[in-house]
Amino acid sequence: MKLSIRHSTEYRYSEQVLHSTQYLRLTPRPSARQRILHWHLDMPEPASEASDGFGNILHVLTLDQPHEAIRLTATGEVEIEGEDREDDDTRISPLVYCRYSPFTRPDSLLHELARNHQCAAGTLANLERLSETILSRMPFTPGVTDVSSTAAEAYRLRKGVCQDHTHVFLSCCRALGIPARYVSGYLYSDDSEHVASHAWAEVWFDERWHTFDVTNQTRRPRRHLKLAVGFDYLDACPVRGVRYGGGVESLRAAALVRQTGAGDQ
């Protein structure tokens, strides 16, 4: 299927920002399952482009002049293949994704959850049951957690959104010694064209990456457009920055995802 994306982000500040640097992971990388037909970033100034340590396309936007707002817009069209054919990325060893990160460090409850889904073979079926358990114990509930919530905090609340589901799943996988990474991107939905940026997980098993979308209980990324990967949200979030000055910050973000061509449903 072909997906058209428009993702707008606007930061406003109560005072002038004297200097800011934004790290943008808003550009998808071509792979075996996604072909980039066109993609464009609209930014207040030109940005430098590089590849980060995870292989993501990274733009670094530096604003040296005083400003009270930053507006960023990503638009493009991508063709998605229906199969779960993630590239076996060799930039870094998958084993590094066994390491805990600040958002995925488990507490006693998460260690117990992982042990309850452990088996000698470490089968994908066990991880599917883990995914089901997480969603049943943490129903999708917006507004309870925020971007600073850890896996342990969200699991204790028994509520969360896609970021929280993914962090809890990653925490358990890593507790079991299974390489798993965070994925940011977009998800096309028939119900509504207006969706927030989505998050899911990929697990390294049998020499390839497998998709686990806990929130939607699917392992088939037929409607998923991947932007970036990392240990957790901080590594893969679309926009992350630092600033000097600015006072109180407010954020408005919206993603519009449309199907623009026939394809695998």
BAFI-3210 file (N, C-alpha, C; in Angstrom, 3 decimals, decimal comma, padded with zeros to 6 digits):
// residues 265
n [1|2|3|4|5|6|7|8|9|10|11|12|13|14|15|16|17|18|19|20|21|22|23|24|25|26|27|28|29|30|31|32|33|34|35|36|37|38|39|40|41|42|43|44|45|46|47|48|49|50|51|52|53|54|55|56|57|58|59|60|61|62|63|64|65|66|67|68|69|70|71|72|73|74|75|76|77|78|79|80|81|82|83|84|85|86|87|88|89|90|91|92|93|94|95|96|97|98|99|100|101|102|103|104|105|106|107|108|109|110|111|112|113|114|115|116|117|118|119|120|121|122|123|124|125|126|127|128|129|130|131|132|133|134|135|136|137|138|139|140|141|142|143|144|145|146|147|148|149|150|151|152|153|154|155|156|157|158|159|160|161|162|163|164|165|166|167|168|169|170|171|172|173|174|175|176|177|178|179|180|181|182|183|184|185|186|187|188|189|190|191|192|193|194|195|196|197|198|199|200|201|202|203|204|205|206|207|208|209|210|211|212|213|214|215|216|217|218|219|220|221|222|223|224|225|226|227|228|229|230|231|232|233|234|235|236|237|238|239|240|241|242|243|244|245|246|247|248|249|250|251|252|253|254|255|256|257|258|259|260|261|262|263|264|265]
n.u [000,834|000,337|001,297|000,517|001,974|001,722|003,275|003,212|004,914|005,002|006,660|006,186|007,204|007,270|009,038|011,789|013,864|017,287|019,160|018,964|019,011|017,861|017,192|016,378|014,575|012,967|012,802|012,234|014,084|015,005|014,051|013,725|011,010|009,868|009,513|010,739|009,024|008,839|010,089|010,066|011,387|010,260|011,732|012,827|015,437|018,231|019,363|021,889|022,696|022,976|023,956|022,882|024,086|022,479|021,797|019,784|018,344|019,425|018,752|020,210|019,257|020,137|019,522|020,553|019,692|017,572|014,355|010,836|009,296|009,178|008,674|008,041|007,723|007,034|006,635|005,504|005,570|005,221|005,791|004,541|005,421|003,621|004,642|006,416|009,267|011,861|014,959|018,038|019,830|023,185|024,732|025,211|025,720|022,978|022,945|023,507|021,101|020,201|020,766|019,812|018,058|017,536|014,692|013,801|014,676|014,095|011,903|011,045|008,460|008,371|010,434|009,238|007,044|008,415|009,670|007,437|006,845|008,804|010,734|012,630|013,174|012,668|010,579|008,807|006,100|005,825|006,561|004,492|002,399|003,314|003,056|000,255|-000,469|000,600|-000,965|-003,499|-003,212|-002,500|-004,450|-004,999|-004,682|-004,886|-003,267|-002,568|000,080|003,289|005,834|008,061|007,721|008,709|009,142|008,696|007,251|004,921|003,876|003,228|001,143|-000,719|-001,787|-001,534|000,061|001,065|003,857|004,442|003,536|005,370|007,840|007,555|007,353|009,889|011,531|010,942|011,729|014,494|015,165|014,917|017,041|016,778|017,347|015,918|014,333|013,323|010,881|009,996|007,391|004,754|001,293|-001,159|-004,677|-007,971|-010,083|-009,642|-008,103|-006,490|-003,881|-001,656|001,953|003,345|004,428|006,335|007,746|010,716|011,993|014,897|015,291|015,979|017,855|016,808|014,787|011,716|008,425|006,587|003,754|002,427|000,263|-001,643|-001,805|-000,544|001,620|002,225|003,437|001,859|000,747|002,440|004,787|008,111|010,188|012,479|014,889|015,943|017,307|015,264|012,510|013,852|015,984|014,771|012,724|010,784|011,398|013,735|015,286|017,501|017,728|018,482|017,235|013,847|011,778|008,570|007,495|005,370|003,749|002,556|001,478|000,800|-000,191|-000,986|-002,136|-002,610|-004,044|-002,941|-002,887|-003,724|-003,259|-001,736|-003,973]
n.v [-001,177|002,326|005,087|008,348|010,964|013,547|015,335|017,503|019,706|021,962|024,180|026,504|029,349|031,042|033,063|034,627|032,361|031,993|030,375|027,262|023,724|021,180|017,756|015,740|012,966|012,334|011,304|008,582|005,545|003,837|000,416|-003,207|-003,455|-000,946|001,572|004,648|007,088|009,872|012,501|015,167|017,709|020,509|023,240|025,895|026,706|025,530|022,171|019,990|016,731|013,358|009,999|008,282|006,417|004,160|003,777|005,376|008,034|011,196|014,552|017,612|020,516|023,786|026,769|029,939|032,509|034,678|033,394|032,687|030,591|027,357|025,736|022,703|020,536|017,445|015,821|013,363|010,410|006,948|003,612|000,653|-002,666|-005,746|-007,827|-009,041|-008,027|-007,115|-005,423|-007,086|-005,476|-004,608|-002,716|-002,440|-004,943|-007,109|-007,941|-005,822|-004,762|-006,103|-004,718|-002,801|000,330|003,751|004,036|001,424|-000,152|-002,817|-003,326|-005,179|-006,132|-006,173|-007,972|-010,252|-010,496|-011,036|-013,500|-015,139|-015,585|-017,035|-019,467|-022,373|-022,617|-020,111|-019,112|-017,477|-017,616|-017,515|-014,872|-013,633|-014,250|-012,826|-010,215|-010,093|-010,308|-007,959|-005,937|-006,642|-006,182|-003,562|-001,514|000,469|003,799|007,047|010,033|009,408|008,674|010,159|011,432|011,078|008,895|005,804|002,267|000,709|002,514|002,969|000,375|-000,134|001,654|000,436|001,310|002,970|004,147|003,581|003,967|003,291|000,602|-000,516|-000,003|-001,550|-004,123|-004,307|-004,154|-006,573|-008,451|-007,957|-008,605|-011,302|-011,867|-011,480|-009,908|-006,775|-003,979|-000,511|001,078|003,842|005,515|005,597|004,706|003,486|003,806|002,542|003,590|006,238|009,032|010,720|010,277|009,744|009,820|006,601|003,744|000,755|-002,571|-004,423|-007,680|-009,639|-012,686|-015,960|-015,040|-012,704|-009,681|-009,350|-008,096|-006,650|-005,299|-004,173|-002,597|-002,785|-005,455|-007,007|-008,718|-008,231|-005,904|-004,400|-001,936|-000,156|002,420|002,835|005,021|005,381|003,640|002,349|002,109|002,964|005,300|007,816|007,529|007,221|009,032|011,343|014,149|015,892|018,051|020,747|023,836|027,313|029,532|030,823|030,223|029,028|026,161|025,174|022,603|021,561|018,939|016,928|014,178|013,176|010,529|008,955|006,625|006,241|004,696|001,578|-001,599|-004,055|-004,959]
n.w [000,000|-000,575|001,326|002,362|004,119|006,502|008,851|011,417|013,614|016,258|018,307|020,896|022,801|025,953|026,330|024,577|022,834|022,951|021,773|020,080|019,520|017,496|017,203|014,673|013,808|011,510|009,038|007,016|006,488|003,527|002,963|002,836|003,022|002,799|000,476|-000,394|-001,920|-002,172|-000,052|002,269|004,347|005,984|007,325|009,568|009,036|007,045|007,681|008,968|007,728|008,768|009,722|012,531|015,460|015,418|012,857|011,903|009,923|010,550|011,201|012,068|013,434|013,887|015,535|015,754|016,040|017,995|018,870|019,063|018,445|016,867|013,896|012,321|009,583|008,164|005,132|002,816|000,682|000,842|-000,133|001,108|001,744|002,142|003,675|006,602|006,450|007,582|007,268|007,876|009,689|009,811|011,026|013,773|016,287|016,963|019,600|021,270|021,921|024,084|026,283|029,111|029,275|030,385|030,323|030,260|032,336|034,500|037,358|040,348|039,766|036,952|036,434|037,469|035,721|033,330|033,983|034,177|031,578|030,461|028,727|027,900|025,185|024,236|022,548|019,841|020,220|022,987|023,422|022,110|023,853|026,037|025,034|024,774|027,471|028,563|027,314|028,272|030,983|031,006|029,809|026,868|027,520|027,175|028,437|031,047|031,479|030,544|028,256|029,791|031,386|032,780|031,985|034,292|035,915|034,364|034,218|036,883|037,165|035,601|033,223|030,021|026,952|023,502|023,601|026,267|026,411|024,642|025,924|028,288|027,182|025,924|028,196|029,505|027,531|027,437|030,033|029,813|028,253|025,526|022,483|021,771|020,259|020,228|018,179|016,275|014,477|012,011|011,856|009,744|009,854|009,378|010,741|011,518|010,071|011,440|013,418|016,135|016,303|016,165|018,134|018,384|018,802|017,912|017,684|017,865|016,431|015,378|013,512|012,351|012,354|014,109|014,145|016,840|017,765|020,436|021,333|019,286|018,985|016,927|014,654|012,153|010,134|008,213|007,868|008,914|009,095|009,329|011,167|012,910|015,012|018,243|021,635|023,317|023,741|023,775|022,000|019,541|019,115|017,134|017,265|019,157|021,444|022,582|024,414|025,005|027,188|026,746|028,533|029,454|027,709|025,013|023,148|020,002|018,055|015,200|013,225|010,010|008,214|005,207|002,904|-000,358|-002,573|-004,218|-002,667|-000,474|001,997]
ca.u [000,000|001,035|000,851|000,905|002,146|002,011|003,518|003,584|005,329|005,222|007,013|006,063|007,866|006,756|010,088|012,667|014,948|018,495|019,843|018,387|019,427|016,855|017,647|015,177|014,522|011,684|012,963|012,339|015,172|014,520|014,342|013,096|009,556|009,330|010,173|010,452|008,725|009,383|010,042|010,571|011,300|010,150|012,345|013,125|016,790|018,798|019,914|022,885|022,173|023,955|023,401|023,266|024,689|021,531|021,519|018,684|018,647|019,362|018,986|020,512|018,833|020,658|018,992|021,391|019,013|016,456|013,094|009,778|008,566|009,828|007,694|008,656|006,728|007,532|005,628|006,068|004,794|006,019|005,119|004,787|005,187|002,762|005,309|007,291|010,597|012,778|016,347|018,932|020,771|024,464|025,528|025,636|025,259|021,681|023,133|023,539|019,737|019,919|021,145|018,766|018,193|016,814|013,254|013,435|015,239|012,961|011,839|010,686|007,236|008,682|011,193|008,261|006,296|009,294|009,849|006,201|006,755|010,104|010,833|013,984|013,325|012,538|009,815|008,028|004,770|005,899|006,576|003,127|001,624|003,769|002,418|-001,157|-000,576|000,869|-002,122|-004,631|-002,959|-002,297|-005,294|-004,607|-005,326|-004,142|-003,337|-002,155|001,534|003,831|007,036|009,119|007,362|009,492|008,375|008,290|006,213|003,691|003,325|002,613|-000,126|-001,590|-002,382|-000,508|-000,117|001,954|005,223|004,539|003,448|006,627|008,892|007,365|007,706|011,346|012,108|010,810|012,590|015,883|015,318|015,036|018,233|016,371|017,548|014,678|014,568|012,197|010,665|009,042|006,907|003,349|000,392|-002,382|-005,874|-009,216|-011,058|-009,406|-006,862|-005,689|-003,261|-000,391|003,100|003,158|005,630|006,220|009,027|011,242|012,750|015,848|015,063|016,263|018,687|016,118|013,928|010,284|007,621|005,600|002,989|001,646|-000,972|-002,597|-001,753|-000,232|003,012|002,329|003,509|001,367|000,322|003,405|005,890|009,163|011,059|013,767|014,995|016,887|017,083|013,982|011,913|014,793|016,836|014,024|011,622|010,937|012,017|014,297|016,178|017,971|017,610|018,927|016,182|012,550|010,715|007,662|007,349|004,145|003,958|001,428|001,955|-000,272|000,218|-002,064|-001,686|-003,640|-003,710|-003,026|-002,871|-004,171|-002,183|-002,056|-004,814]
ca.v [000,000|003,613|005,962|009,752|011,422|014,944|015,383|018,870|019,912|023,378|024,577|027,926|029,649|032,250|034,059|034,353|031,377|032,595|029,376|025,920|022,669|020,132|016,510|015,285|011,633|012,488|010,831|007,122|004,956|002,771|-000,942|-004,242|-003,371|000,386|002,299|006,069|007,690|011,233|012,920|016,534|018,372|021,970|023,712|027,331|026,867|024,261|021,330|019,009|015,363|012,331|008,737|008,126|005,133|003,079|003,716|006,261|009,305|012,238|015,943|018,471|021,887|024,737|028,125|030,841|033,785|034,606|032,965|032,378|029,421|026,502|024,946|021,638|019,733|016,355|015,328|012,398|009,253|005,733|002,373|-000,351|-004,059|-006,396|-008,847|-008,631|-008,235|-006,098|-005,634|-007,557|-004,365|-005,065|-001,591|-002,838|-006,283|-007,133|-008,233|-004,595|-004,472|-006,788|-003,793|-001,938|001,774|004,418|003,820|000,005|-000,899|-003,449|-003,465|-006,548|-006,530|-006,505|-009,228|-011,330|-010,623|-011,710|-014,906|-015,870|-015,840|-017,581|-020,893|-022,722|-022,405|-018,701|-019,088|-016,291|-017,790|-017,006|-013,415|-013,234|-014,296|-011,680|-009,040|-010,133|-010,052|-006,540|-005,127|-006,947|-005,575|-002,125|-001,064|001,730|004,888|008,303|011,068|008,952|008,756|011,137|010,949|010,805|007,723|004,600|001,027|000,319|003,435|002,725|-000,935|-000,004|002,359|-000,473|002,038|003,606|004,267|002,711|004,105|002,529|-000,815|-000,924|-000,006|-002,712|-005,301|-004,317|-004,443|-008,013|-009,163|-007,807|-009,388|-012,690|-012,000|-011,469|-008,576|-006,137|-002,544|000,416|001,593|004,948|005,640|005,925|003,580|003,840|003,215|002,762|004,274|007,687|009,433|011,492|009,399|010,222|008,988|005,298|003,057|-000,686|-003,210|-005,481|-008,682|-010,406|-014,115|-016,738|-014,246|-011,582|-008,883|-009,642|-006,993|-006,849|-004,100|-004,581|-001,825|-003,274|-006,914|-007,530|-008,953|-007,995|-004,440|-004,070|-000,535|000,554|003,096|002,998|006,196|005,242|002,594|002,648|001,388|003,386|006,490|008,917|007,285|007,122|009,994|012,149|015,455|016,035|019,199|021,499|025,260|028,266|030,530|030,403|030,151|027,883|025,618|024,463|021,776|021,071|018,000|016,161|013,363|012,775|009,401|008,579|005,651|006,925|003,763|000,226|-002,469|-005,048|-004,451]
ca.w [000,000|-000,562|002,389|002,321|005,500|006,837|010,297|011,783|015,006|016,547|019,670|021,215|024,067|026,604|026,192|023,445|022,917|022,398|020,939|020,214|018,597|017,399|016,570|013,970|013,175|010,831|007,658|006,996|005,706|002,643|003,409|002,018|003,089|002,554|-000,613|-000,239|-003,214|-001,988|001,344|002,398|005,644|005,950|008,563|009,494|008,513|006,585|008,732|008,534|007,697|009,104|010,193|013,929|015,787|015,177|011,429|011,540|009,263|011,569|010,821|013,207|013,128|014,864|015,386|016,546|016,209|018,947|018,267|020,022|017,967|015,869|013,151|011,532|008,871|007,330|004,193|001,880|000,258|000,993|-000,504|002,133|001,383|003,123|004,471|007,698|005,877|008,074|006,903|008,923|009,777|010,360|011,526|015,105|016,637|017,665|021,018|022,073|022,337|025,354|027,351|029,634|029,095|031,486|030,270|030,240|033,469|035,194|038,797|040,721|039,069|035,556|036,463|037,661|034,466|032,378|034,384|033,892|030,139|030,088|028,420|027,466|023,742|023,922|021,307|019,515|020,803|024,352|023,353|021,765|025,094|026,823|024,448|025,148|028,908|028,799|026,931|029,161|032,292|030,796|028,694|026,235|028,247|027,004|029,442|032,376|031,476|029,599|027,576|030,759|032,181|032,526|031,902|035,642|036,374|033,606|034,574|038,199|036,974|034,854|032,114|029,214|025,508|022,734|024,104|027,507|026,069|024,017|026,941|029,159|026,394|025,778|029,504|029,747|026,573|027,840|031,258|029,371|027,420|024,114|021,902|021,323|020,078|020,118|016,828|016,132|013,108|011,803|011,608|009,034|010,427|008,633|011,586|011,563|009,413|012,381|014,400|016,684|015,980|016,796|018,605|018,530|019,105|017,050|018,432|017,051|016,655|014,160|012,596|011,711|013,219|014,071|014,669|017,903|018,078|021,601|021,412|018,286|018,999|015,601|014,305|010,717|009,969|006,873|007,825|009,735|008,417|010,334|011,104|013,587|016,031|019,310|022,881|023,866|023,139|023,614|020,831|018,285|019,001|015,921|017,526|020,500|021,346|023,742|024,143|026,018|027,281|026,239|029,537|029,394|026,350|024,650|021,961|019,216|017,039|014,574|012,085|009,114|007,397|004,253|001,877|-001,634|-003,695|-003,908|-002,216|000,557|003,075]
c.u [000,880|000,423|001,392|000,903|002,366|002,100|004,017|003,881|005,586|005,523|006,818|006,609|007,340|007,761|010,955|013,696|016,172|019,225|019,155|018,970|018,385|017,434|016,414|015,386|013,143|011,724|013,135|013,495|014,594|014,924|013,643|011,584|009,014|010,189|009,751|010,241|009,149|009,217|010,675|010,376|011,265|010,613|012,674|014,509|017,266|019,424|020,959|022,284|023,293|023,206|023,830|023,784|023,786|021,201|020,357|019,195|018,403|019,640|019,200|020,250|019,312|020,138|019,756|020,733|017,869|015,147|012,119|008,943|009,449|008,737|008,425|007,546|007,436|006,388|006,281|005,101|005,712|005,181|005,534|004,488|004,395|003,462|006,171|008,725|011,532|014,200|017,141|020,096|022,054|025,308|026,058|025,084|023,900|021,832|023,195|022,142|019,272|020,163|019,951|019,099|017,402|015,313|012,860|014,021|014,104|013,062|011,396|009,428|007,507|009,539|010,245|007,461|007,137|009,443|008,613|006,028|008,076|009,959|012,203|014,202|013,265|011,739|009,107|006,623|004,746|005,877|005,211|002,242|002,025|003,097|000,943|-001,353|-000,382|-000,352|-003,317|-004,452|-002,778|-003,161|-004,813|-005,401|-004,505|-004,290|-002,902|-000,640|001,972|005,154|008,180|008,851|008,205|008,569|007,850|007,165|004,882|003,058|002,678|001,265|-001,176|-002,367|-001,247|-000,884|000,946|003,406|005,419|004,464|004,774|007,751|008,768|007,760|009,224|012,024|012,079|011,698|014,043|016,158|015,482|016,253|017,946|016,572|016,227|014,912|013,254|012,110|009,660|008,603|005,447|002,569|-000,846|-003,557|-007,076|-010,177|-010,895|-008,096|-005,939|-005,161|-001,992|000,733|003,002|004,500|005,346|007,625|009,417|012,141|013,643|015,715|015,272|016,912|017,927|015,238|012,458|009,520|006,681|004,968|002,033|000,298|-002,046|-002,598|-001,580|001,262|003,238|002,309|003,048|001,005|001,261|004,509|006,942|009,965|012,442|013,700|015,994|016,607|015,709|013,531|012,935|015,664|016,087|012,921|011,854|011,658|012,491|015,304|016,607|017,886|018,176|017,928|014,850|011,437|009,899|007,443|005,985|004,371|002,625|001,980|000,771|000,288|-001,016|-001,520|-002,838|-003,121|-003,938|-003,016|-003,345|-002,998|-002,670|-002,829|-004,591]
c.v [001,242|004,505|007,365|010,283|012,919|015,027|016,776|018,937|021,396|023,571|026,086|028,164|030,962|033,395|033,706|033,270|031,992|031,656|028,037|024,990|021,560|018,936|015,826|013,898|011,525|011,994|009,318|006,657|003,876|001,398|-001,926|-004,110|-001,960|001,127|003,763|006,682|009,157|011,601|014,302|017,034|019,877|022,491|025,193|027,638|025,523|023,501|020,396|017,613|014,377|011,037|008,554|006,716|003,943|002,919|004,576|007,479|010,427|013,594|016,760|019,914|022,808|026,130|029,044|032,191|033,644|034,240|032,592|031,187|028,644|025,676|023,975|020,834|018,698|015,885|014,336|011,293|008,036|004,532|001,275|-001,741|-004,724|-007,363|-008,237|-008,911|-007,116|-006,437|-006,140|-006,580|-004,808|-003,912|-001,863|-004,227|-006,213|-007,355|-006,970|-004,254|-005,352|-005,854|-002,961|-000,482|002,443|004,156|002,355|-000,802|-001,496|-003,356|-004,898|-007,025|-006,924|-007,761|-010,416|-011,572|-011,362|-013,185|-015,733|-016,187|-016,371|-019,045|-021,151|-022,409|-020,935|-018,466|-017,766|-016,389|-017,295|-015,483|-012,882|-013,240|-013,151|-010,402|-008,967|-009,784|-008,565|-005,694|-005,388|-006,295|-004,063|-001,656|000,286|002,871|006,157|009,210|010,678|009,035|009,887|010,611|010,652|009,558|006,517|003,391|000,629|001,208|003,160|001,397|-000,900|000,711|001,482|000,236|002,642|003,667|003,433|002,781|003,265|001,029|-001,324|-000,979|-001,213|-003,994|-005,413|-004,688|-005,942|-008,834|-009,117|-008,548|-010,871|-012,923|-012,026|-010,069|-008,006|-004,641|-001,784|000,929|002,733|005,037|006,042|004,651|004,090|003,096|003,525|003,655|005,785|007,999|010,167|010,562|010,050|009,353|007,706|004,727|001,565|-001,256|-004,162|-006,373|-009,446|-011,880|-014,847|-015,880|-013,190|-010,883|-009,240|-008,507|-007,458|-005,496|-004,470|-003,884|-002,355|-004,786|-007,492|-007,725|-008,739|-006,484|-003,980|-002,600|000,350|001,153|003,424|004,262|005,907|004,120|003,032|001,804|001,710|004,665|007,590|008,756|007,432|008,155|010,934|013,475|015,489|017,168|019,760|022,978|026,060|029,396|029,951|030,329|028,883|027,461|024,973|023,768|021,422|020,177|017,214|015,400|012,950|011,698|008,972|007,472|006,304|005,988|002,392|-000,605|-003,425|-004,402|-005,245]
c.w [000,000|000,513|002,169|003,749|005,538|008,354|010,640|013,284|015,209|018,027|019,796|022,617|024,621|026,548|024,991|023,788|022,253|021,463|021,159|019,158|018,650|016,648|015,988|013,373|012,531|009,393|007,650|006,107|004,782|003,182|002,488|001,998|002,962|001,523|-000,529|-001,617|-003,235|-000,531|001,458|003,825|005,429|007,307|008,446|008,936|007,955|007,749|008,146|008,631|007,981|009,417|011,639|014,192|015,564|013,690|010,995|010,772|010,264|010,942|012,094|012,788|014,250|014,544|016,329|016,788|017,221|018,242|019,377|019,590|016,991|015,207|012,231|010,863|008,008|006,441|003,250|001,540|000,254|000,591|000,469|001,577|002,499|004,045|005,564|007,273|006,315|007,651|008,103|009,022|010,471|010,876|012,931|015,393|017,316|019,163|021,873|022,594|023,499|026,537|027,798|029,333|030,219|031,491|030,445|031,388|034,302|036,711|039,102|039,990|037,628|035,469|036,620|036,395|033,430|032,714|034,059|032,414|029,605|029,711|027,844|025,999|023,369|022,658|021,096|020,091|022,247|024,384|022,926|023,005|026,022|026,333|024,832|026,626|029,211|028,466|027,853|030,524|032,207|029,627|028,159|026,864|028,082|028,221|030,834|032,529|030,548|029,056|028,536|031,598|031,793|032,424|033,270|036,158|035,684|034,007|035,952|038,115|036,305|033,745|031,291|027,756|024,817|023,217|025,364|027,259|025,509|025,037|027,873|028,431|026,243|027,094|029,787|028,804|027,028|029,142|030,930|028,478|025,934|023,551|021,377|021,273|019,899|018,683|016,892|014,677|013,062|011,538|010,889|009,643|009,554|009,420|011,559|010,874|010,377|013,466|014,912|016,156|016,789|017,245|018,726|018,761|017,987|017,888|017,471|017,402|015,335|013,081|011,809|012,730|012,994|014,749|015,778|018,222|019,207|021,615|020,476|018,152|017,589|015,455|012,815|010,472|008,595|006,731|008,632|008,864|009,475|010,078|011,676|014,612|017,095|020,533|023,472|023,168|022,858|022,369|019,515|018,123|017,817|016,127|018,979|020,450|022,680|023,383|025,300|026,052|026,859|027,254|029,406|027,938|026,179|023,318|021,334|018,120|016,495|013,391|011,304|008,180|006,508|003,323|000,525|-002,829|-003,262|-003,459|-001,160|001,682|004,358]
res [m|k|l|s|i|r|h|s|t|e|y|r|y|s|e|q|v|l|h|s|t|q|y|l|r|l|t|p|r|p|s|a|r|q|r|i|l|h|w|h|l|d|m|p|e|p|a|s|e|a|s|d|g|f|g|n|i|l|h|v|l|t|l|d|q|p|h|e|a|i|r|l|t|a|t|g|e|v|e|i|e|g|e|d|r|e|d|d|d|t|r|i|s|p|l|v|y|c|r|y|s|p|f|t|r|p|d|s|l|l|h|e|l|a|r|n|h|q|c|a|a|g|t|l|a|n|l|e|r|l|s|e|t|i|l|s|r|m|p|f|t|p|g|v|t|d|v|s|s|t|a|a|e|a|y|r|l|r|k|g|v|c|q|d|h|t|h|v|f|l|s|c|c|r|a|l|g|i|p|a|r|y|v|s|g|y|l|y|s|d|d|s|e|h|v|a|s|h|a|w|a|e|v|w|f|d|e|r|w|h|t|f|d|v|t|n|q|t|r|r|p|r|r|h|l|k|l|a|v|g|f|d|y|l|d|a|c|p|v|r|g|v|r|y|g|g|g|v|e|s|l|r|a|a|a|l|v|r|q|t|g|a|g|d|q]
***
